Amino acid sequence: MTFKEQIKQGIPTALPPKKEYDTTINHAPKRKEILTEEEKKLALRNALRYFDKEHHEELLSEFAEELEKYGRIYMYRLRPDYEMKARSIEEYPGKSEQAKAIMIMIQNNLDYAVAQHPHELITYGGNGAVFSNWAQYLLTMKYLSEMTNKQTLVMYSGHPMGLFPSHKDAPRVVVTNGMMIPNYSKPDDWEKFNALGVTQYGQMTAGSYMYIGPQGIVHGTTITVLNGFRKIKKEPKGNLFVTAGLGGMSGAQPKAGNIAGCITVCAEVNPKITQVRLEQGWIDEKITDLDELVARVRKAKENKEVVSLAYLGNIVDVWEKFAEEDVYIDLGSDQTSLHNPWAGGYYPVDISFEGANIMMAEQPELFKEKVQETLRRHAKAINKHTEKGTYFFDYGNAFLLEASRAGADVMNPNPTLGREFKYPSYVQDIMGPMCFDYGFGPFRWVCASGNPEDLAKTDAIACKVLEKIKKKSPEEIQQQMADNIQWIKGAQENKLVVGSQARILYADAEGRMKIAEAFNKAIKKGKIGPVVLGRDHHDVSGTDSPYRETSNIYDGSRFTADMAIHNVIGDSFRGATWVSIHNGGGVGWGEVINGGFGMLLDGSKDASRRLKSMLFWDVNNGIARRSWARNNEAVFAIKRAMEAEKKLKVTLPNLVDDALLENM
């Protein structure tokens, strides 16, 4: 069968042969046993409903074995034989170009070079899934190949509920992931209901088909590191940034450190992913001995090198060793997947990687104890460094939250509302006031042709647009404009592409709309092929997350999720090609609600109309909320937006004199 024929067949009527478990692939750890015997039967019933009754007897024992061995039913047998990668849009079958664009993005999320655990359909973060099983993948791709522009595919946490009649301006796909009743949104609820096959953790851009490899966070990480050094009034060159995690999004940190111009030490316990990042050029050197690491860092400091060093081992050992050896750390953070602390997101110190994986599955309570012991040690070591002047920030991975729950010394001795922890979230002190409040966030695009020349042309177009905007930009955002122009000019030489021909570029509403319109005109003239627009959910208005994206909201509303819900509703009727809303994301199940979109530009008048309507809302919804929270930068930004668009009228806050309240 051809590739197109395989896509169109969906779940095959004749079962393919059983596949051997591929030990060369980076696999998800075994999930802990959480289902009762009766619930295991229910999980099997749920899995078998994808298949004709004649196959149930053959598949029953196989699926029962998967559930026993891995804690989930992945349906490995149905994994396609064709190469999993983003192809040119012309290679996909279908009646809708928009649907074909979505197929590109789904396959890119599962590309072996992109996905963390590709055979378990997990893109990043240890549990950020595109689908729960391979039957869902096959059925979804079949539906997309059949869809017209007057239908919408409804996705319930990885399950394709079906094609429904709609209209050309409706989204082609609407995705929800993990949308639980609030009282059923604890970590063990995810374990249970995911094992039953009825919900999944879509992370942020995994389950919304908008992940573009570690590049997706490189730009934001670069800005964070640059501004972190600016905050402590130091040049990056010759100075040290220490962090952890090389998996999905965290894999961007060493590359970002190189672009920012500092020395980066990034610890990672997984040998396979460390080797992958080395081969991809995302790290410069891999070191396995702590004494060697200390010597290498000292040499890098002495020579003022720009270098990224991966330490294959536990980050706690690095912090403790550097304290013992008096190695000064300028910036410190952590980007392990602590949103998923009990299932592979964070590993205990003094236990081997393999031993920890066994303990995680077979002794989950002991594993939890060891993780919390490690968090206490981790925090204690960090505190030793910050007493000497290290600037440490939480990287939005729930490090401080989980450390506090473990009883670590991370609480502010004089807490105020929103400043409960000893250390700030990077959104509080860096990304929030410097970027999000002004409307700058992670705009991204993918060249649907798959042609690297198209990507180079879009880079040039975007740069030209930004340079023109910068000439008339107010002083308040000149630094942001300059950083982003510098970024896009260096994008090609930094070799950021992994998987699809994609790019990320921080921009505000004006920048996003003007860049998108310039792309659409270039497509119409035949200069480039179609382009898929999107963004990270980690943005101005897509996400309500009290310990990350909205951690610099101090009016008490940071625990509400109105903004994220309004964002996805507004995007859906303003022209997005697909929309998504998730429970979960980078800080944990039950800790955040986040929404995203995708939009196909095809050179048409319809695309021009949609991009102007949708992109303006997608950004300014968040600025309006941040303005109402009395964030000065957001008040400035929303006033500018109202001047530019007379139809926009936003409720502005009246400020209260603090002395008035103090005299009560």
Salt bridges, closest charged atoms under 4 A:
GLU33 OE2 - LYS40 NZ 2.88
GLU37 OE2 - LYS40 NZ 3.33
GLU39 OE2 - LYS192 NZ 3.03
GLU58 OE2 - ARG77 NH2 3.26
GLU62 OE1 - ARG77 NH2 2.58
GLU65 OE1 - LYS18 NZ 3.44
GLU65 OE2 - LYS69 NZ 3.71
ASP81 OD1 - LYS19 NZ 3.31
GLU83 OE1 - LYS85 NZ 3.76
GLU97 OE2 - LYS100 NZ 3.12
GLU120 OE2 - HIS27 ND1 2.70
GLU146 OE2 - LYS142 NZ 2.91
ASP169 OD1 - ARG609 NH2 3.19
ASP169 OD1 - ARG610 NH2 2.79
ASP188 OD1 - LYS32 NZ 2.76
ASP189 OD2 - LYS186 NZ 3.46
GLU191 OE1 - ARG72 NH2 2.94
GLU285 OE2 - ARG296 NH2 2.95
ASP291 OD1 - LYS321 NZ 2.77
GLU305 OE1 - ARG296 NH2 2.80
GLU320 OE1 - ARG377 NH2 2.86
GLU325 OE1 - ARG298 NH2 3.92
GLU325 OE2 - LYS321 NZ 3.46
ASP326 OD1 - LYS388 NZ 3.38
ASP330 OD1 - LYS234 NZ 2.45
ASP334 OD1 - HIS378 NE2 3.90
ASP350 OD2 - ARG377 NH1 2.81
GLU373 OE1 - LYS370 NZ 3.95
GLU402 OE2 - ARG405 NH1 3.05
ASP409 OD1 - LYS422 NZ 3.09
GLU420 OE2 - ARG558 NH2 2.65
ASP429 OD1 - ARG419 NH2 2.75
ASP437 OD1 - ARG626 NH1 3.50
ASP459 OD1 - ARG503 NE 2.92
GLU467 OE2 - LYS489 NZ 2.96
ASP483 OD2 - ARG230 NH1 2.95
GLU510 OE2 - LYS514 NZ 2.85
GLU510 OE1 - ARG640 NH2 3.85
ASP539 OD2 - ARG512 NH1 2.91
ASP539 OD2 - ARG535 NE 3.41
ASP544 OD1 - ARG625 NH1 2.45
GLU549 OE2 - HIS538 ND1 2.57
GLU549 OE2 - ARG548 NE 2.93
GLU591 OE2 - ARG405 NH2 2.78
ASP606 OD2 - LYS168 NZ 3.05
ASP606 OD1 - ARG609 NH2 2.93
ASP618 OD2 - ARG535 NE 2.70
